[in-house]
Amino acid sequence: MKEFTWKVFCETGSIDTYLLFKELEVDMSARTVHEEDPQAPIDSPIQ
């Protein structure tokens, strides 16, 4: 989806399409952060 949005922006120069691209980029990076280590809190040592 992100690649398609970038391609449309490059062809049209639409500011709205660029803003959509940036929004998708932020959403995807947020998902990556949450999906990197879902077990981290579970694997923490008990004190």
C-alpha positions as CSV (number, residue, x, y, z in Angstrom):
1,M,0.0,0.0,0.0
2,K,2.8,2.4,0.9
3,E,4.6,1.8,-2.4
4,F,1.4,2.4,-4.4
5,T,0.8,5.6,-2.6
6,W,4.3,6.8,-3.2
7,K,4.0,5.9,-6.9
8,V,0.7,7.9,-7.2
9,F,2.4,10.9,-5.4
10,C,5.4,10.8,-7.8
11,E,3.0,10.8,-10.8
12,T,0.6,13.4,-9.6
13,G,2.5,15.5,-7.1
14,S,-0.7,15.6,-5.0
15,I,0.0,16.9,-1.5
16,D,-2.9,14.8,-0.1
17,T,-1.3,11.7,-1.5
18,Y,2.0,12.6,0.1
19,L,0.3,13.2,3.5
20,L,-1.4,9.8,3.2
21,F,2.0,8.2,2.4
22,K,3.5,9.8,5.5
23,E,0.6,8.7,7.6
24,L,1.0,5.1,6.4
25,E,4.7,5.3,7.1
26,V,4.1,6.4,10.7
27,D,1.5,3.6,11.2
28,M,3.8,1.0,9.8
29,S,6.7,2.0,12.0
30,A,4.4,2.0,15.1
31,R,3.3,-1.5,14.3
32,T,7.0,-2.6,13.9
33,V,7.8,-1.3,17.3
34,H,4.9,-3.2,18.9
35,E,5.6,-6.4,17.0
36,E,9.4,-6.5,17.6
37,D,9.4,-8.1,21.0
38,P,5.9,-9.0,22.3
39,Q,7.3,-11.4,24.9
40,A,9.6,-8.9,26.5
41,P,7.4,-8.2,29.6
42,I,6.7,-11.9,30.1
43,D,10.4,-12.9,30.0
44,S,11.4,-10.3,32.5
45,P,13.0,-11.8,35.6
46,I,10.9,-12.1,38.7
47,Q,12.3,-10.0,41.6
